[in-house]
Amino acid sequence: MPIRQFQAQRMHAPRDFQMISPDPLCVEIGAGKGKHALLFTANHPEKKLIAVERTRETFVAMQKQHGLEGQQNLQLVHADALPWVVHALQPQQVEQFFILYPNPEPHNPAQRWLNMPFFEYLLSRLQVGGAITLASNIAEYIAEAVEQLEQIWKLPFEVQTIPQDSARTHFEIKYLERGELCQQIIIIKPQGYQTRFDAIQPR
């Protein structure tokens, strides 16, 4: 069944929204307490990362840790990711999106990332050759995403098993310590890939 078109025009700007530079950058959606964001920016000082987190308590924890570490190439945003992406990002601006251990939405499968109309808009913000990293400890979530990539989105991807010693997020550490299988899908946007939002500028 085809996924309906995302209604970008219905997205109101987040509270206290600020425009960002149109320069290339990376974006982490659902950054939690910021463990991955802080590691990534420390290890890649040449790249800028914007870490978006909706939950206030978690965002404050990330803010405190960033205050201690002070990476200049990391920007924190307290907002719901969907309206923030619509209002902040230019077409083909993003080098890489990270979506690490999102809520699997067991009672609402339509809210899973690759099942949402918004995913097409997200793809329009990704550079050609850019990547989306989607990680989960739930095999069914990964399997469903693979099916959507093949049948709906028609994108090249690779499924990888996350090493036991990986420690990118607090969730990842917990799941691996429990002996759970953690996997990630690396999704690549190929040359010539088109969406219905490629010419849409930030609102």
Residue, then its C-alpha position, 0 to 999 in steps of 0.5 A: m500500500p503506498i504511503r500518503q504524501f506528507q503535509a509539510q505545510r501543516m507543520h508549525a515552527p517549534r517554540d523558540f525556533q531559530m534558523i540555522s546556517p545552510d552549510p552541510l551538517c549532520v543531524e541526530i534525531g532523538a539524541g537522548k542524553g547526548k552520548h552519541a552526539l558528544l562522541f561523534t563531535a569529539n571524534h569528528p571535529e571537522k563535522k557539525l552535528i545538530a542533536v534534536e531531542r524532544t523530551r525536556e528532562t533528557f534534553v537538559a541532561m544532554q545540555k549539562q554534559h555538553g556544558l562540561e565537554g564543550q564541543q564547538n561543532l555540536q548544536l543542541v535543539h529542544a524540539d519535536a524533530l518533524p516540524w524542526v526539520v521542515h522549518a530548519l533544513q535546506p534540500q540536500q543539506v544533510e550529510q548524515f542522519f542518525i536515528l539510534y534506537p527510536n521508540p518502536e511504537p509497538h501499538n502504532p506501527a504507522q509512527r515507525w520512521l519508514n512507515m511515516p509519510f515524513f520519511e520522504y521529506l527527510l530523504s529530500r534533506l539528505q545529500v546525494g551519497g548521504a546516509i541515514t543510520l537507523a539502529s534498533n535492538i528489535a529484529e522485527y523493527i529492522a526486518e520491517a524497515v528492510e521491507q519498506l526500503e525494498q518495496i516503498w522507498k527503493l533505496p540501497f542499504e546495508v544491515q549491520t550487526i553492532p559489535q558487542d563493545s559498541a557504546r554509542t548510546h545509553f540504550e545501546i550499552k544496556y541492550l548489549e550488556r543484556g546480550e540482545l542483538c543490536q543491528q543498524i541499517i545504513i541507508i544511502k541516497p543514490q544519484g538521481y533519487q527524487t522525492r516530491f519535496d526536492a524543491i521545497q525550501p524551509r518554511 
